Amino acid sequence: MLTRGILTLPEIGDQAEALAGAWEQLKQQSSWVQDYLANNEYDEVVFIGSGSSYYQSQVMATTFRLWLGRSASALPSSDIFLFRDQSVARDRKILLVGVSRSGESSEVILALDSVKDLANWTTCGITCYESSRLGVMTPCLVSPLGKEQSTVMTKSFSSMTFMMQAAIAQAAGGSILEEMEQVLDLHGDVVKRANSFAESLAEANDFNKYIYLGMGAYYGLSQEVCLKLKEMSYVWTESYGTLEFRHGPKSVVEPGTLVCLLVSENARSYELKVAEEMKAYGAFVLLVTTAGGADTEFADAVFELGGGFLSDEARAVLYLPLLQYLGFYTAMKRGVDPDHPRNLTQVVTI
């Protein structure tokens, strides 16, 4: 009887429902959006998290800067309680947003606690567990269906990222919120198609190196999917900004290397030039993109998301299912249990 992966596989598959749950929950928390994200009194909004939650924070901060035109940054939680003055300029009015699936991560709790007595700092957060320490100590958005039993973050990451982006869209107003609703319409089909695509890709290939590339909001995503593969299957993998990869790191590319590019529409022509170059060095090139075309024919594999009519930022969570599944099926092929990776726990404490 198969026991490996019995938690992780359905949790990846359930993420469309988790996004829908986050969307409905956000309707109940519109006052949170007005009190925090739509509040112009803050000089800077700082999103913090650890591990996957830090990568979410990067996507959230990028989206916030673009859609609201205001200053925002993303930092590891530890930078706030250990290197606060090196990380955030003094004497500014700061909104500190804690990001944690469990709401129990020691570092995010320590960070929020370290600023509680500072007059120019306000805290809030996002989690999947409303009764957690994070949920109790500061007002939080809650992704109710993001709760997971497995160690690695899959549907929690997708639903929390989507929920915060939808909250930013709500603060921005206009057509952006409609884009987020259209993501919900696309997501279920992407999840379904991604499963068989990733299984076939993992089964048919034996890669010895894995490289993930992304720019803009997709840089944080590239770090996250890199981590997913590493956590689930114990293979060594790296992530880079797409054009930055050409400046030295590309020396590791050779036959047997998977180069996976999260293709944006904003920088598509530049990114595909990088992918073509890696193909010439012998890499197996996987493109995750809105749609294939004459410019992607060189690639070894192309997974089409749809949604080319959406902004890159709104479309972000559509990139996750395929690459979460790839981590899962790579682990299964290697005989590793992705539900319980070695050395890892759901909650990291200090």
N, C-alpha and C positions, 0 to 999 in steps of 0.2 A: 504493500500500500504506500502510495506516495505521500510523504509528510513534509518534504522540503517545499517552501514557497507557498504553503496553503494560506498564509496571511497576506503576503505581499501582492500576489497576483490579483485577487479580488479587490484589494484596496486601490491598485492602479486602475482597475476596470470601473470602480465606483466614482471616479473623480468628477465625471460630468454631473452626477447627482450632488456631489459635494459643492460644486460651483453653484448649482441652482439653489442649494440650501443657503449658501453665503449671500446670494443675491436677495433672497427673501428676507434673510435676517437683517441685511443692510436697510431694508425699508423700515424696520422697526427701530433703527439706530440713527435716523437722520439728524437727530439733535447732536449726536457725537460728531458728525461731520461738520456741522455748523460751529460747534464749540472749539474744534481743534483745526482741522484741515482748512476750513474756509475762513478762519480767523486771521486777519492780516496783521495782528499786533506782534507776531513773532518775526524776528530778524532772520531766523534760520530754523528749519525743521531737520532734526537729526534722527535718522532711522538706525536702530542698533539691533544686532542679533549675533548669534554664534553658530558657526558651521553653516548649515543650509539656511538658517534664519538670517545670517549675514548676507548671503547671496540674494535672498528675497529682498532684503533692505536695499541692496543696490538697484534692483529693478524698481522698487517703490520710489526711491529718491530720483532716479532718472525720469520716471513718469511724472512725478510731482513738479520737477523743474520745468519740464516741457509744457505740461497742461495748465499749470497755474502761473508760470513765469516768475516763480519766487525761489529763493535760495534754499537748497536742501542738500544733505549729504548722507552717506551711509558709512557706518563704522562698526568694527567688532565691539561687542559690549565691553570687553576688558579695557579698551582705550578710554572709556569714559571714567571708570573708577581708578585706573592706574596712570593714565596720561591725559587727563581732561584738558589741561591748559595747552598741551602740545597739539591737541586734536581739534578743539573748538575755541575760537577767539573769545577772550574775556570781555565782559561788560556788554554782551549782546543778549537780547531776549530770545531764549531757546525753547522750542518744543521738542522734547525727547520722546521718541516713539519706540517702545520696547516690542520686539518681535520674537515670539516664542511659541512653538506648537504646544508644548506641555504647560507653559506658564510657570515652570519650576526651574528653569536653567539658572544655576547659581550666578553666572556672570551677568545676565540681564537684571536679575534681582539686585545684585550688588551695585550695578550701574545706576538703576533708578533710585535706590536707597541713598547713594552717595550725593545726589543733588536735591534731596527732598527739603533741605533747609536753605537752599539758595534762592533768593528772592526772584532772580531773573530766569529761573528754570521751571518749566511746567512739564508734567509727564502724562503719558497715556500709552496705549498699547494695542496689540492684536494677538489673539491666541485661539486655540480650539477648546480650551477648558475654562469656563467662566468661574469655577470655584477654585482655581489655582491661586498661588501666591500673587502672580502677576495680575490675574483677574480681580483679586480682592484689593490689592494695594493701589491700583490706579484704574481709571475708566478704560475699558477695552472694547474694541470690536471683537465679535466672537463668530468663528466659522463653526457652526454646530455639527456639521457632518464631516468635518476634517479630522475627527478623532480616529486614531489608528492603534492597532495592536502590534504591528510590526515595528522593528527598530528604525528602519530608514524612512525618511519622509517622502511620500509620494502625493497622495490626494490632499494631505494637509498643506504641502507646499503650494500646490496648484490653487487650492481654494482660498488660502490666505492671501496669496499674491493677487489673485483675481479680485478678492473682496476689497483689498486696499486700493487697487487701481480703480475699481468701481466707485469707491468712496471719494477718491481724488476727482474722478469724472463728475460725480455729483457736486462737488465743490466748484468745479470749473463751469458746469452748466453747458448748455448748447447741445450739439450733436454727438459729443464724445460719449455721453451716457448711452446713447442709442448704439454706438459701436460695441460697448460692453455687452449689451443685450444680444447683439448679433453673434458675439463670441459664444454665448450659451447655445445658440442654434447650431453652430458648427461643431461644438466640442464633442458631442456624443459620437458623431460619425468619425471624427479623427481618432478617438479612443478605440473604436471598433476596428478600423483599418490598420491602426498602428500595431495592434497585437500580432496579427499574422505576418505583417511585414517584418517586424523585429525578430520574430521567431525564425523565419526563413533566413534572414540575414545572419543571425548568430549560428544557425545550423550549417550554413553553406561555407562559412569562412573561419579561418584560424588566424586571428591577428596577434601580433606580438607587441604592438604599440598602438595606443589610442590617443588621438589628439582632437580636442573640441575647440572650435573657433567661433567667436561671436563679437559683435560690436554694439555700442549703444546699450539699450536695455538687454540685449542678448548676451552681453559679456557676463553679467551676473548669471544668466541662464546657462551659459557654457561652463561656468565654474560648478554650478549645481549638478548638471548631468554628468560632468566629469567625476564629481564626488559620488553620485549614485552608482556608477559602474565600479568605482574603487571600493565602496562600502560593500556592495552586494557580492562581487566576484573576486576581490583581492587582486585584480590586475592593476599594473601601474599605468596611470593615464594622466594627461596634463591638459590644461586649458589656457588659451591666450586670446588677446585681442587679435582680430583677424589679420590686419595689416602688420601688427607688431610681430607676429609669428615669423615674418620674413626677415627680421633683423636678428639673426643668430639662431634662434631655436629650430628653424627649418633644417638645420644640419642633421637632426635625428631622423629625418624622413628617409625611408627606404622601402623596398618591397616588404609586405607584411604589416605596414603601418596603415591604420584606419585614420583618415582625416575627415572629421564630420564638421560640416560648416552650417551654422544656423544663419541662413541667408536673409538679410533684411531687404526691403524694397528701396530704402533710402540710399543704401550704398551697394546695391546689387552688382553693378558692373565692376566695381573695384574688388569686391569680395570674390566674385567668380574668377577674376584674373589670378588671385592667390590660389584658389582651388585648382585651376588649370596648371599652375606652376607645380603644385604638389603632386598632381597626377603625372607630370613629366618626370618627377623624381622617383616614381614607382609606387606612390601611395594608392590605396583604394579610397576613392573619394565618395562620400555620402553627403548629399545635399538635402537639407530640410528647408523647404521653400513654399511659397504660395502656389506656384505652378511651374512645371518644366517648360522648356522651349528650346529653340535653336541654340541659345546660349548655355544650356545645361547638358547638351548631348554628349559632352566629353566625360561626364561623371559615370561612375560605376553603378550608383544607385541614387534615385531621386524619390523622396517622399513628399507628395503634394498635400499641403494643408488646406488650400482654398483661402478665402478671405483676403484676396489681393486688394479689395476695396477698403479694407480697414487700415488704420495706422499701424506701424510696426509695434508700437507700445501696446495697443489694445489687443493685438494678436499674440502677445508674448506667451500666454499659457498654452496655446495650441502646439507649441514646440515640445512640450514636456512629455506627453504620453509615449511617443515613439522611443524616446531615449531612456525613459524609465523602464519600458519593456525590454530594451536592449540590455540594460544592466541585469534585469531579471533572467532573461534567457541565456545570457553569457554565464551567469552564476550556475544555472541549472546544467548547462553543458559541462561546466567544470566540476560538477558534483558538490557545489557549495550551497549551503542553506541561506538564501537571501533574507529569510525572516529573522535570523539570529546571527548576524555577522560577529566574528570573533573580536574581542576587545571593546565592543560597543554596547551602549545602553541607550534607551530612549531619552533619558534625562541625564545630562552631564553635570555633576556637582563638584565643588571644590572643597 
